[in-house]
Amino acid sequence: VMDNLSSATEFCLLGFPGSQELQHILFAMFFFFYSVTLLGNMIIITIVCVAPMYFFLSHLSLLEILVTTTLVPMMLRGLLLPGTQTISLTVCVAQLFLYLSSGTTEFAVLGAMAVDRHVAVCNPLGYSIIMNSHTCIWVVIVSWAFGFLSEVWPAYATFQFTFCKSNLLDHFYCDRDQLLQLSCDNTFLAEFILFLMAIFIIIGSLILTIVSYTYIVSTILKIPSASGRKKAFSTGASYFTFVIIGYGSCLFLYVKPKQTQAAEYNRVASLLVSVLNPFIFTLRNDKLKEALRDGVKRCCLLFRD
């Protein structure tokens, strides 16, 4: 326990409980997930150079890399090396800001992708006019600007509190819930504002996604052939899995009036967001497979010429 008049200038991450053997098993598993996620998303970003139709997907892939790289390397280091891991206040601020900003930008891009797919499926003749390159670029610029600018105050406000109860964070990264539990100040107002912001960002993006895909499903059901309907639904299966896990985990983590909760549940939800969901999305991404096929075909044509 720290002096009530002092505030922590560094924190100790407790990481995952368990034996050293368990820690090494977790390290191997999460390292594999992280490697596959990085490789798959880098392939998508590379392929987009020759296949512009994957424009939004490439930005989602870049954000997935940013989210996972902000958290996972530090988590892997903690699993590999025995003992608690120390993180300075400056690194803690940077990590929390990057994680929240890239996550918020991801929700904005997911909403944009839903609208993009809605226009493509429900208004295919007008798609090239409505979703032209100029529109897509501006949508992406606004998404990134909104994501990073909107999280300046939450990150700033979090570190204005005095962390005098302890400097032990029961997590594998600088988690905001755990930080607020260490504060000796009254955090009610800040937590309520963070709750309202989470509703606006997460629920707003979710509503946009639900409405867009309701129209998409309605259009798909009008396809006369059963094989056509099956193909259309199977194409969106990986995306729906990603959306359910991603939105579900973030609703659990952030859309609540009181930001503090049990560390075990927080850790599991954070793992879903930062490790498992990106891995599942990469592994089951039909557009990645299509992009790879298109890329291979183009390379073959280039070599023939």
N, C-alpha and C positions, 0 to 999 in steps of 0.2 A: 504494500500500500504506500502511496506517495504522500508527500507533504501537501496539505490542503492548499497552500499558497503557491505551489509550483505546478507547472503544466509539463506533460511529457514532451520531450524533444525527439524521442525515438520510441519505437514500439517493438515488442517481441511477438512474433507470429507463432502460435502453438501448433498450427497445422492439423494433421490427422493423428488421432490417438491410435495406439496399437504397438505391436512388437516391431523390431527392426526388419524381420522377415516380411511382415505385412507391408511395411513401408516400401520395401524394394519391389514387391509384387505390384503395388499401386503405381510405383514409379514406371515400371515396364509397361503397364497397361495404359497409363495416361500419356506416356511418351509415344506409344504407338498411335493412339488417337490423335495426338497433336501433330505428328508427322504426316499422317494421312490427310488430316484437315488442311495443313499447309500446302501439301503437294497438290491436292485436288483443287483448292482455290487458286493457287498459282497457275495451274493449267487453264482454268477458266479465264483468268485475267490475260494470259498470253493469247489464248484463242480469240478473244474479243477483237484483237487487232485485225484479224482476217474475217471475222463474222460479227458485224456491228449489231445484229439482231439480239445479241446477248449483253447489250449495254448496261441495263439495270442489274442484271445478274453479276456482272463483273464488279460493280460497286458494292453489291451485297457480299461478294467474295472478299473484297478488300477489307470490308468492315469485319467480316468473320476472322480474318487474319489479325486485324488490330485488336479485337476483343480477346481472342485466345492468347496472343503474344503479350498482351498487357498483364495477364494473370498467370498463365501456365508455366512459363520458364521459372518464375519465382517459386511456384508450387512444387515443380520438379526438383529444384535445388533443395527445398526443405525436406522432401522425401528421401533424397539421396544422402544428405549430410545429417548426422545425428544432432540432437539438441534443438533448442528453439532458434528461430531465425530473426535477426534484428533488422529493422527497417527504419530509416531516418524519417523525420517529419516531412522533409522536402520530397522524398521519394514516395511517401504515403500520399501526399497531396497530388502529385503527378499521376500516380497509379489510379487513384479514385476518379480524378477528373477524366483521364483517358478512357477508363472503363465506362463511366456514365455517359460521356459524350458520344463514343462510338456506338453504345447501345441505343441511345436516343436517335442517332442518325440512322441506325439500322431499322428502327420502327418507322421512320419517315420513308425510307427507301422501300420497305415492305408494303406500305400503303400505296406508294407510287407504282410498284410492280403490280399490285392488285388492280389498280385503275387501268394500267397498261394492258393487262390480260383481258380485262372487261371490254375495252375498246377493240382489241384484236379479235375476240370471239363474237361479240355482239354487234360490232360495226366494222366488219373486215374491209369493206369497200372504202370507208373513210379513214382507216387506220393510218395510212401513210401521210395523210393531210393533218389529222389531229395530233398524232404522236410523231411529228417530224423531228429531225436531229436537233433543231434549235430548241424546241419545246423540251425534249429529253435532257439536254445539257442544262437548261435553266432549272428544271425540276431537281436534278442532282445537286446543282450548286446551292439551291435553297435548302435542300435536305441536309447537306453537310453544314451549312451556315447555321441553320436552326439547331441541329444536334449539338454543335460545340458551343454556340453562344448561350443556349438555354441552360447549360449545365455550369456556367461560370459562377452564378450566384449560389446554387446548392453546394458546390465544392468549397467556395469561399466561406459560406455560412457555417459549414460543418467544422472548419478549422478555426473559427472564432471562439469556440467553446474552450473551456479550461479542462484538460484531461488530467485530473488529479487523483482519481480513485485508484488507478493502476496504469501500467503501460503494457499489460498482457492482452493481446487480441486473440480470442479463441476462434481463429479462422486461418485460411491459407493465403489470404491477401488482406489489404487494408479496407475492410468492409465498413460501410457507413453505420449499419446497425450496431456493430460492436463498438465503434468509436463513440457513438452517442451514449452507450451504456457506461462508458468510462468518464463521461462528463459530470462535473459537480454543479453545472449550471442548469437552469430550467430550460429544457429543450422543446417544450410543448408547442410554442408558436412556430418554430422552425419545422418541426415534424408535421404540423398541420399544413403548412405551405407546401412542403415536399409531397405530402399526400395529394393535395389538389393538383400539383404539377404532374404527378404520376398518372392521375385520372385523365388529365388532358392529353398527355403524350401516349400512354399505353392504350387506354380505352378508345381514344380518338382514332388511333391507327387501326385498332381491332374492329371498330364499327365500319370504317372504310373498307377493310378487307372482307368483312362478313357481307356487307351490302354488294360489293363488286362480285364476289363469288356466288352469291345467291342468284344474281342475274346470269352469271356464267353457267351455273348448274341448270338453271331454267332453260337456257339456250341449248345446252348439251342434250337435255332430255327430249328436245324436239328433233334430234337427229334420228332419221328413220331406221337405220341399221343398228342392230344390237352390238355388232363388232365395233362400229364407229363410236358408240357411246362408251363401250368398255375401254377402248383405246384412249379416249379423252379423259376418262376418270383415272385411269392408271397413270397417265402422264402427270397428273396433279397430286398423286399419292404422297410423294416425298415432300412436296411443298406443304401439304396439309399436316404431315407429321411434324415438320419444322415449325409451322405456325402454332400448332397445339402445344408442343413442348415449350417453345419460346415464350409465347404469350402467357401460358399457364404458370410457368416458373416466375416470370417477372410480375405477374399479378400477385402471386404469393409473396414475393420479396418486397414489393414497393407500394402496392395499392392497399394500404392499411393506415388508419389514423395514427397508431403507435408504431414507430419504425423499429422498435426493439423486439426481438423474439428469440427463441431457443437457438443456440449456436448450431446444434446438430441439424435441425431442419434447414437453417440458413445455408449451411455447408452443402447439403444435398442439392438444394435448389440452385445454388451458385455453380455447382458441378454440372448440372443439367444445361445451364445457360452457356457456360464457358468451355466445356469439354465435350459432353455427350451429344448435345444438339447439333453443333457444327459438324461433328463426326458423322452422325446419322444423315444429315443433309448432304454432305459430300459423297458418302457411300451410295446413297440412293438417288442421287441427282440425275434424272433422265436427261436434263439439258446438258449436263457435263458429258454424258455419253454421246449425245448428238453433236456437241461441239467438238469432241475428239474425232468423231467420224468425219465431220466436215473438214476439220483441220488436216486429217490424214489424206482425204481426197484432194484437197488443195495442194498439199505438199507433193503428192503423186503427180498431179498435173504440172506443177512447176518443174519437177525433175524430168518429165517427159518432154517439156518444151526445151 
